[in-house]
Amino acid sequence: MRRTGFTHAALAVLLTLGVGLAAGAAPASAGDSAAQAPASAGLLTAMQRDLNLSKAEAEERLAAERRATALEPKARRAAGTSFGGTWFDATAGRLTVGLTPDATPATLRDVRATGAAVRTVTYSARELAAARARLDKLPAPAGVSSWHVDFKASTVVVNVVASEQADNDVRQFTARAHRAGPVTVRHVSAAPQTFAAGTVGGDPYYTGNVRCSIGFSVYGGFITAGHCGQPSAAVYGWDRSYIGNFQGSSFPDNDYAWVNVGSGWWTVPVVLGWGTVSDRLVRGSNVAPVGSSICRSGSTTHWHCGTVLATNETVNYSQGAVHQMTKTSVCAEPGDSGGSFISGDQAQGVTSGGWGNCSGGGETWFQPVNEILNRYGLTLHTA
């Protein structure tokens, strides 16, 4: 019941996989992406356009990010209680691990032995997470856009809409935030908004008078943004034929949902490239570190790329705060909500909201995919 928007090559792979899955083959694990296919010409073109890279630089960066993503869990374990966070250094092409000043020489050696670079930071990741959690308990006025932990700067960043910085409620919030722990206030140009407008990642679907985008296929359905629909709401596909219903949905506090698929629809581990890049096969959900390149597929603005700016950010929408979001420099517009964020062939999350547009730029947040899978007990459909 869905259009054949992906390439013939991808379709051939999927048909082959379909036979194996029908015979009881288990879904691929997140670690199955060690041997990755070369980046498509379209993906490299999008990275050159959106990240201002040459083709060689884009290829080199993708390879370095794959190494950093695989390395991060090992480096985190080696850091132990001195762990102050990780980020990808795009200039050096390496994963960097923050270590607190009390790190022992043995810890330093162990972290460096993993291949990661080391930087001394003031606060541990645990201390910064505790400070952010204290902010989550404060009522936030509309002029406060979001807040997140910046491991590289070893602080909790509170983003305030520049035009609202003199507002009394905003000033009171920032004063209380400073008392909660290490906090830095930064100014942004606009407040965030969700990207809903009125199963393959990026494809449109409809519920009521709202159009959103499919995030990722799971066994039995797909995941998407929670603000797109309430539990039991009917969902219709790109051709307006009935797909299924929202089986679970949470917004605000979270921004995730899942929809069951039936009535002749079927799920595939593919994210649409919309002709900009070849359609992407999804092979896992390893988390890309801060600083990594990342791309988004959505039914309004199609395919765009940028970088991961922050993780575990609390976003203060007009409808209420949403927690544990990832912020990116990728643009988005209404109708892109729920769509896929992917790094290489690894699913990252579903589009929630942001500010700006794809003409003048902006920032966009996504709800991490692994949290959604864990919350509903779902299994990502992988190739």
N, C-alpha and C positions, 0 to 999 in steps of 0.2 A: 504493500500500500504506500511505500514511500518512493519518491523519484530516485532514479539511478544517477545521483549527482556525483558519486565518486568515480575514480578512473577505472578503466577496464582492468588494469593490472591489479588494483586493490580489490576489485570484485572477484577476480580469479583467485586471489589469496583467500578471501573470505569464504568463497564457495568450498575451497579445499578445507579450510578450518571447520566449516559447518559440518562436513562429513565426520571429522574427528570428534567434534563436540557431541554430535548426535550419538556417536558410539561410546560416549562416556568419558572423553578426555577431560582432564582437569584444566581449569583456567590457569594461564601463566602466572607465575609469581612476579613480585616487583623486581626481583633480581634477574629476570630473564633478559634484560636489555644490555648485557655486557657487550655483546657483539652487535653493534648498531649499524644499520645501513647508512651509506653516505647521505648527507643532507641533500634534499632536492634543490634543483635550481631555483624553484619558486620561493622556498624558505630562505635561501641565501639572498635572493633579491629583496624580500621583505625586510630582512635584517639590515641589508645595506641601506634601504630606504629609511627605516625607522630608527636605526641606531647609528647611522652615518659611518658605516664600515665598508671597507673594500671586500671583495669576495674572499680573498685569502684571510683577511682578519676575521670575517664571520666564521669561516671554517675552523680557524684556530680557536676562536672563542668557544664554539660549540664543543670541540674536543676537550678544552680545558674545563668547561662547566660539567661535562660528564664525569671527568676525573674528580672534581671537587664534590659533586653530589654523592658519588660512591664513597668518598673518603670521610665525609662529615660524621657519620655515626662512630667510626673508629677513633677519630680525633676527639670527639666529645667524651668518649669513655676514658681516653688517656688523660684528659684534663682533670677528671675527678671533681672534687669540691672547689677547685680553683677555676672552674669553667666560667668564662665571662661572655660566651656567645661566639657565633661564627658568622662570617660573611665572605662572599667571593670578591676578590680583588681583581677587577677586570683588567687593570693596567699590568699587573704582574702575572695574571692568568693562574692564580693560586687561591686555594682556600686559606683563610686567615682565622686563627683561633685566638680569642681574647683570654688572657690569664690574669688573675688577680695578683697583687704584689706578694702575697704569701705563698705563691707557687714554689715548690721545692725544686732544686736542680734536677732531681729525678723526673719530676713531672714535666719540666721543660724538655728534657731529653726524650721522654716518651712521646710527647706531642710532636716534636720535630721529626722523630723517627717515622711518624706516619706519612710524612711528606708535606704537612701543613706548615704555613708560616705562623709565627707567634708574635702577638702584640700584648703589652701590659695594659690592662684596663683597671679602672678604679673599683668597680663594683662587680660582684658575681652575677651570673644570670639569675640565680635564685633571688638575690636582693632586688634586682630590677623588676623581676616578675611580681614580687610582693608589693613593690611600690605601685606598679600598674594595677594590681588587683585592688589596692586601696582606692585608686581613682575610679575604678569600675563601680564602687559603692556610692560615689557622689552624684547627685543630680546635676546634669550638664545642660546649660542653656544652649539655644540654637546657634549662638555665635561661636561655640566650641565645636570644631569640625571633627576631631578624632584625637586619639592618643595611642602611642605604641612605644615599645622598647627599641632603642637604637643601640645595638651592641657595640658598634664601631665607636660611637661617641660616649658609650657607657652612661647613658641617661635615659629617662623616660621623656619622650617628646610630646608636648601638647600643642596641637595645631589649632590656631585661632584665626577665624576669618578676619582679614585685615581691617575691613570696614566696621567690625564689631568690637575691636579691641578696647575701646573706651566704655563699652556697655558695663553698667554696674554689676550685673549678674556674671558676665564674663570675667571681670576683674576679681570678683569674689571667688569664682571657681579656680582661677589660676593661683590665687593666694593660698587656698586650701590645698591645691595640688603641690605647691612648693613645700608645704608642711608634711606631705605624705611621703616624701623621699626625693631622690635626685631627679629634678625636673627641669627641662628646658622648654621655653615657649617659642614657637615659630609661627610665622604668619603665612596664611594661604589666601588665594584670591577669591575662593568661592566655597559655599557649603556643599556637602555631598547630597546627591539625590539618587534614588533607585532608577534603574534603566528599563522599567516596564513601560510599554506603549499602549496603551488604551485597551529510527531514532539514531539521528546522527548528530554528533556534536556541532552546534552552530545553527542547525536547522530551526525554522520558526515553528511555534505551536501556539494555539489559541485557547483561552479559557474565558468565557464571557466576552467582554469587549477588550480584553487584554491580549497583546501579543508579546511573547517572550521567546527565549531560545533554549534548545536542548543543551544540557551540559555534557554528560557522558552516559553511555549505555552501561547498565548493570544487568545481571541475570534477572529477568523478569520485568525490566522497565528501564527508566532513565532517571538521573538526578538533575536538579535544576534549582533555581532560587525560590526561597520560601515566600517572598512577597508577591510571587506571581499567582498564587492560588491557595485556597483553603482546603483542608482534608475533605474528600468526597467530590470536590468540584470536577466536572467533566472536562476532558482535554481533547482538542482536535488538532490534527496535523496540518502541514503546509497546504494540503489540498482540501482542508476542512472536513476530512473524514474522521470519524471517532477513533481515538487511540485507546483511552482508558481514563482513569481518575487519579487525582492526588491521593496517595495512600498515607502520606505524612507530610506535615508542613510546619515550619517554625519561623516566625518573624513578628516583632523584633526579638532581641536577645541573640538569636541566630538568624541566618538567612539561607535555609536549605529546605529541600523538599524532594520527594521522589514520586514518580508516576508509574503505575503498572501499564504494561503494553499488551494489547490483545487485538481482537477484531481484524486479524490478518496482518497486523504490523509485526515487524521483527527487529531485533536489536543487533547492531554491529559495532565492533571496536574501532570506530572511525570518527575523526573530526574533519569537517569540511574545510577545504582550502579556498573555496569560492573562486577558483581559477587563478588566484594569486599564487598559491602554492599547490602542489599535489596534495590530495586528501591524506591526512595523517593517520596511520595506524597507532592505536593506543596499546602500549606494551606493559604498563605498570603505573605506579603512583609514587615513585621516589621523590622526595621533596627537594626542590631547587633552592640553594642558599640565597640569602640576600645578595644582590649584586648580579645575579644570573640574568641572562636574557630569557624572555618569556613571550609567548604569542597568544592571541585571543581570537576566537571565532564566534561571530554572532550574526543574527539574521538582519540587522540593520546596516552595520558598517563592515561586515564580513571579516577580513583577516588583517590584524594589526599586531605589531610587536613593540616591546619595550624592555624594561628591566624590573626586577623585584626590588622594591624600595624598603619594605618593612614587613615584619610578620607579627602576629599576635596584636594587631592594632584594634582598638575599640573605636568604632565609627558611630558618630552621633547623628543619625538621621532624624528628620522631623517626627517620624513615627516612634522613635525610641532608639536606644543604643544597641548595636550589634557587636559581639565580642569575637576575639580570636580571628580577625580578618587579616588578609595579606594585601598590602598596598603595592601598586605597580604604576609605572609611567605610561602604560598602554591606554590609549583613548577608547571611549565607548560612547554610545548614544542610546536614547530610548528604544526599546525593543531588543537590545543586546542582553538584557538581564537573563541570567540562568545559563548563558553560553559558556563555552569551554575555554579554560586557560590551560595551556599545555607547554611544556618545556622539552624540546626534542620529541621523544615519543612517550614522555611521562605525564600523565594527567596531574594537574595541580589543583584546580578548583573550578567553581562556577561563579560567573559574574554576578556581583551584587549591585554596585552603584558607583558613583564617583562625581567628578565635576569636570566641566569643559566639554569638548567635542572633538571629532576627528578632523575638523578644519583648522582649529586654533590650538589643539592640544589639551591636555588635562591629565588627571589621575583616576585610576579605577581600582576598586577593591574586589577581591574574590573570597568566597568561603572555601577553605581547604577541603579537598575531596576526601581525604582519609577520615576526617571528622564525620562527614556525612555517612560514609560507608559504615563506620563503627556505630554511629547513632542508630541506624536502621537495620543493622545486621546484613548489609548488602555486599555483594561481590562484584567488583569491577569487571566488565566484559573486556578481556584483553586479547590481543592477537598472538 
